[in-house]
Every structure is written in structure tokens, then in C-alpha cells.
């Protein structure tokens, strides 16, 4: 069973930066599309950024030019660099992995709080 473990969350002031990391266990990480989702209080889970096995990226309009997703297939990790953070970025951030004909996989989530 593939497992995803997030780290790097915390409390920062508006305008600050955080780097989230998702470490995976499993045999086929390099073939998965990886993503970061977030869920704010009282709202549904939304896609923040994704990166395919080939390195193609996609970002939510709300985070483009501020967040950067990357992956290191040799280390089985995916990262989300978050800059110029805003209070509206406050949420639980989840690592996600998907591949054709298999259920999506989710990490346990890590709390990101942006507050002065």
C-alpha cells in the first residue's frame, strides 16, 4: 500500500513563506500525477497545484505566481513552495496521488495558518 506523509506546515505571518513536502512509500511513484489540495474551514477541498509524471504543472488561479510545485522522482517526494502567503491560504493541505484505473491516494494533511 502506497502511503503519503506531508510535512512543513505551520504558522506564518502574511507575506511569509512555507515549503511543504510529501514523502511517499511505494513502488511506482514516478508514474503518478501528484497534487496538493487544501480545505479551509467551512469549505470543500480544492486543487492547489498538480504535476504529472512528465513534469507538466497546473495551478489554481488563486495561487499562480506565488506557489511552485515540484517533484523529485529519485527521492519519491513532491514539494510545494508557497511564497507571499495570504490569510486566505489558511487551510489543511493534503498531498494527493493518482494514476489511471486506481483509487486516488491521500495524505493525512498538514495545517497551514497565515495570521498576523
N, C-alpha and C positions, 0 to 999 in steps of 0.2 A: 504494500500500500504506500503510495506517494504521500508525503507529509510536507506541508508548508509552514514555516515558522517566521513570523515577522519580528523585527526589532527596530529600534531607533526612534520610537515615538517619545513624546514628552510635552513639556510646557515651554512655549517661547512667546516673546512679545511680537506684536505686529511689525512686519518688516524683516523679521529674522528668518533663519534657515534651519531646515532639518533634512537629514538623509535617512530614508527608510530602507531597510534591507529585508529581503525574503530569501531564506535558505531552504533548499528543497532536498528531499531524500527520494530516491527512485532511480530508475534505470534509463528513462527516456526524456529527461528534462529538455534537451536540445531541440526536441521536436514539438514542444508545446508553445502555443501562444500564451504569453504571460501578461498579466494585467494588475493594476491597482484600482480598487474600488473604495468608496468611502460611504459612510452612513452617518449623517448628522442627526442630532436629537429631533424626533418627530418627523423625520423624512425617510424616504426609501433609499436603498443602496444604489449609487450611481457610479458609472465608469469614470475614472480619472484619467488613466493612460493605459495603453497596451503596446506590446511589442511582439511581433511574430517571430517565428523561428528564423526567418530570413532577415530580421532586423528592421522591418517596416514598423513605424510608430504611429500612434493615433492619440490625440489629446482632447479632453473636453475643452470647450471654448473658455470656460472659466479659469483654466489653469495654463493655457498655452502661453508660451514665452516666460513662464515662471517655473514650471516643473519640467524635469527631464527624466525619462525612463531609460534604463539601460540594462543589459544582461551580460553575464559572464558565464558562458556555457562550460568552460573548464572548471569553474567553481560551483556550478549549479545554483547561481544566485541571480536575483533581479533586484535592482535598486530604483528608488525614486528620490531624486534630488529636488527639494522644494525650497524655492527662494521667494523673497518678497511676500512672505506669508501674511494672510489677512484673517481677521476673526471668522469670516465665513468659511475658512478652510478647516475649522474645528470639526472633527469627526473621528469616528473609529475607521481606520484604514485597513483594508483587507487585501491580502495577496490572493491572486486567482490564477489558475492554470486550466487550459482547455485544449483538447485535441479531438479530432473527428471521431465520432462513434464511441465516446467515453464520457462519463459524467464529469462535470466541472469539479475542480478541487478548490478548496478554500482554506486559508489560514485562520488562526483564531482571532486575529485583529489586534491592532495596536492603537492606543489612544493618542491623538494629536490635538493639543489645545493651544489656541492662539489667543492670548489675552494680555492686556496691559495691567 
